[in-house]
Structures are given as structure tokens and as C-alpha cells.
Amino acid sequence: KRAGASISCSSAGFREMQAPRLLGRIASAVRRSGANVGWERMRPRAQQLIARARALSTATPGVKRAVGGGMCLAAGAAGVAAYGAWHGAGAALCAEQPGELVDMSELQQWDSNWDGRQPKEGEAKPTATRVIVLIRHGHYHDKATTDADAFLTAQGRQQARIVSQRVVDMEWKPSRVVVSDMTRAKETLEILMKRLPLNTPAVTIPELREGRPCQPVPPSRSGVYKKASVERDGKRINEAYDMIFHRAPPEQKESSHEIVVCHANVIRYFACKALQIPTEAWLRIGLAHASITIIHISPNGKVSLKALGDKHYLPRHLISYS
């Protein structure tokens, strides 16, 4: 109203609209685009909304049927004139013009404070990047009934030696190494530590043990998991995630690289959770033994996956899954 603009639609036209909420959104956007609000701030949103329609009537107040799509919109002449003057077009607008923006209102939104460490106004901001390098342990005796007996096979030890050399060949030195307390992970770490600088800190996190972080969709061949098992493992694995995944603190001045030696289910779940995609998709990802997954956490909290299950350094005859 402050802009002298109006958008209206007949009852019949409103019922025919493919997106019933569209009319209200456009009307609200135009009403808020008065001089005291500032069109430059409102224009991108209005463009997104207008792009959802097939056409926008610019001549006569009242209802006009847009061509195609069964969508009905009408714009008051004052509203269109105001938009045209602000936009600099001075002509009728068409929703299918080049340069239109995608409407993101119905897309999944990114939680920018996913780690609870987003700085508030006036607080110091992080400047360093944290790189999490997740390494799956080597091939092991997967038929064993106890953890002590599930140690690395000869193939697994060879895989561990090769992935250790791969880590050494990278252009960075790890700030620390984190490992699960399961036998196969600890043995993989022992081989890795022989190649790393002697002063490299190593920390054991029992919460990184293998488990079922959540019910996968679709279910595995074994079917739907027991609720108690998923709740127990999920709570523990989420605790491990919170220990490892977060943006750098403001006092950290240089980028860091943290190696995490653990298990396939844990790594797959971590990758999904870090990217904020449905975590129940974790079982759709396959990870080879001694493969590398790399996740970057930027100072602003944005997360990017740089490698997922990379195994190109392994000879073909040594690549294995289980």
C-alpha cells in the first residue's frame, strides 16, 4: 500500500493457481517495497517470486490469465509502473526473461550455526580452515566374534602402509591424529604413526567405535535395525562428531589438518551429517579399506567435501570392501 501497488486475483483464478501461496508472497513483497523500505533490498526476492509465474499482466487492473500452466495473476498498473521505474526497465515484465533467479524458498536451508559456534555481533570471527581427513582402517578378520580377534590381515597391513605413505606425500602435516579404540583401527594407526613426525599428538576417542548411527533408508539386507541398538550407537557416534566437527576457534591463526582413523559406518554418517544431507543415506555410500575422505570446514562454517572414499593410490589387487 505504501508503494501504491496492488496485486489481485479472482476467486476462480486463485483456485486454479499451481502454487496457491504464490499470490500472497508476491503481494507481500510488493507492499513491502515502498520507498521507506528500499526497493534494492526487496528486488531480488520479488524477482524470485515473479519468476514463478508464466507472465505478469502490466496493462489493466483486474485479472488476466497467463499463458500456460493454468496460473492466474493480476497486477495493478501502479504496482507495475513502480516496479518498472525501480527496475529501470520501463516496460512490461515477463517471467521468462534471462537472468531470473531460482526461487529458494522451498529448498532445504543451510544451518549456518550447525556447530553452535557462529560468532555473535561484536565477537571475534574465525580466520582458519579446519580439514578433517577420515581414514578407514585396513582389511581385517571380519568373521571374528571378538574385537581382539578382528585384527588386520596381511592385506590390511599392506593397505595401511600404502595409505600412510599417501598421507606423508601430501603437502601438509597433521596437527593431531584421532583414532577409535577398536583393534583394527589402532593397528592401522600404529603403522601410520611410524611415517609421521615423532611429535604428532595422538588421541583415542572410544565414541568412534563402529556401530549403527541411524536406520538407513533403504534398509540393509539384514532388515530394519533394533531401536535400542540404533539409539545407543547413534548417541555415542554423535558425541564423537561433536568432538571433531566444528569451525576453528578465533584464536587459531593457521589452517589445521586432523586425521581420524575409524570405521566405514562412522565415516559415511559423518559425511552426510557434515553436508547436512539426510543421514539415513549413509549406507548408500561404499568405502574401501584404507580409503581417504576429506572434509573442509571454512571459517564461516561452510562445509565442503573434497574427497569421498579416495583409493586411487591402492593397487587394484589390494582394493577391498566389507
HUNOR-V281357 format. One record per residue. N is the residue number from 1. PHI is phi in radians with two decimals (* if undefined). Layout:
BEGIN
n: <N,N>
phi: <PHI,PHI>
END
This chain:
BEGIN
n: <1,2,3,4,5,6,7,8,9,10,11,12,13,14,15,16,17,18,19,20,21,22,23,24,25,26,27,28,29,30,31,32,33,34,35,36,37,38,39,40,41,42,43,44,45,46,47,48,49,50,51,52,53,54,55,56,57,58,59,60,61,62,63,64,65,66,67,68,69,70,71,72,73,74,75,76,77,78,79,80,81,82,83,84,85,86,87,88,89,90,91,92,93,94,95,96,97,98,99,100,101,102,103,104,105,106,107,108,109,110,111,112,113,114,115,116,117,118,119,120,121,122,123,124,125,126,127,128,129,130,131,132,133,134,135,136,137,138,139,140,141,142,143,144,145,146,147,148,149,150,151,152,153,154,155,156,157,158,159,160,161,162,163,164,165,166,167,168,169,170,171,172,173,174,175,176,177,178,179,180,181,182,183,184,185,186,187,188,189,190,191,192,193,194,195,196,197,198,199,200,201,202,203,204,205,206,207,208,209,210,211,212,213,214,215,216,217,218,219,220,221,222,223,224,225,226,227,228,229,230,231,232,233,234,235,236,237,238,239,240,241,242,243,244,245,246,247,248,249,250,251,252,253,254,255,256,257,258,259,260,261,262,263,264,265,266,267,268,269,270,271,272,273,274,275,276,277,278,279,280,281,282,283,284,285,286,287,288,289,290,291,292,293,294,295,296,297,298,299,300,301,302,303,304,305,306,307,308,309,310,311,312,313,314,315,316,317,318,319,320,321,322>
phi: <*,-1.12,-1.53,1.21,-2.02,-2.62,-2.29,-2.34,-2.66,-1.22,-1.04,-1.12,-1.11,-1.09,-1.18,-1.47,-1.13,-1.25,-2.13,-1.00,-1.35,-1.07,-1.04,-1.10,-1.14,-1.14,-1.05,-1.12,-1.11,-1.20,-1.09,-1.43,-1.62,-1.14,-1.03,-1.36,-1.80,1.81,-1.17,-1.03,-1.35,-1.52,-1.01,-1.01,-1.17,-1.11,-1.08,-1.05,-1.21,-1.14,-1.11,-1.33,-1.61,-1.30,-2.79,-2.19,-1.19,-2.18,-1.82,-2.16,-1.06,2.02,-1.72,-2.27,-1.43,-1.33,-1.28,1.42,1.44,1.11,-1.81,-2.05,-2.37,-2.51,-2.23,-1.13,-1.06,-1.12,-1.12,-1.17,-1.10,-1.12,-1.11,-1.08,-1.16,-1.17,-1.28,1.46,-1.52,1.12,-2.57,-1.11,-1.77,-2.15,-1.22,-1.79,-1.44,-1.17,1.53,-1.20,-1.67,-1.27,-1.36,-1.67,-1.12,-1.80,-1.55,-1.11,-1.62,-1.47,-1.47,-1.26,-1.94,-1.10,-1.76,1.22,-2.07,-1.16,-1.15,-1.46,-1.03,1.62,-1.48,-1.13,-1.82,-1.12,-2.22,-1.82,-1.78,-1.83,-1.99,-1.79,-1.89,-1.68,-2.06,-1.37,-1.08,-1.34,-1.01,-2.44,-1.36,-1.37,-1.63,-1.13,-1.70,-2.23,-1.10,-1.07,-1.51,-1.59,-1.59,-1.16,-1.45,-1.04,-1.11,-1.13,-1.21,-1.17,-1.04,-1.11,-1.14,-1.22,-1.17,-1.12,-1.15,-1.06,-1.11,-1.09,-1.31,-1.28,-1.52,-2.70,-2.01,-1.17,-1.33,-2.91,-2.15,-2.05,-2.46,-1.23,-1.61,-1.41,-0.96,-1.13,-1.28,-1.14,-1.18,-1.10,-1.13,-0.99,-1.21,-1.13,-1.10,-1.18,-1.73,-1.60,-0.95,-1.08,-1.58,-1.24,-1.16,-2.26,-2.24,-1.71,-2.09,-1.01,-1.13,-1.45,-0.97,-1.09,-3.14,-1.94,-1.15,-2.88,-1.22,-1.33,-2.25,-1.21,-1.12,-1.29,-1.09,-1.41,1.63,-1.31,-1.32,-1.28,-1.03,-1.08,-1.15,-1.15,-1.12,-1.17,-1.18,-1.09,-1.07,-1.16,-1.19,-1.17,-1.12,-1.12,-1.02,-1.13,-1.23,-1.80,-1.73,-2.97,-1.27,-1.16,-1.25,-1.00,-1.32,-1.37,-1.73,-2.10,-1.11,-2.18,-2.21,-1.99,-1.61,-2.16,-1.75,-2.67,-2.25,-1.06,-1.06,-1.13,-1.12,-1.11,-1.14,-1.03,-1.08,-1.12,-1.16,-1.12,-1.48,1.04,-1.81,-0.92,-1.20,-1.22,-1.51,-1.02,-1.32,-1.37,-1.76,-1.84,-2.20,-1.35,-1.08,1.07,-1.54,-2.09,-2.12,-2.14,-2.20,-1.72,-2.01,-1.30,-1.00,-1.47,1.63,-1.26,-2.09,-2.37,-1.65,-1.64,-2.73,-2.30,1.10,-1.10,-2.49,-1.11,-1.41,-1.50,-1.06,-0.98,-1.27,-1.76,-1.33,-2.55,-2.34,-2.97>
END
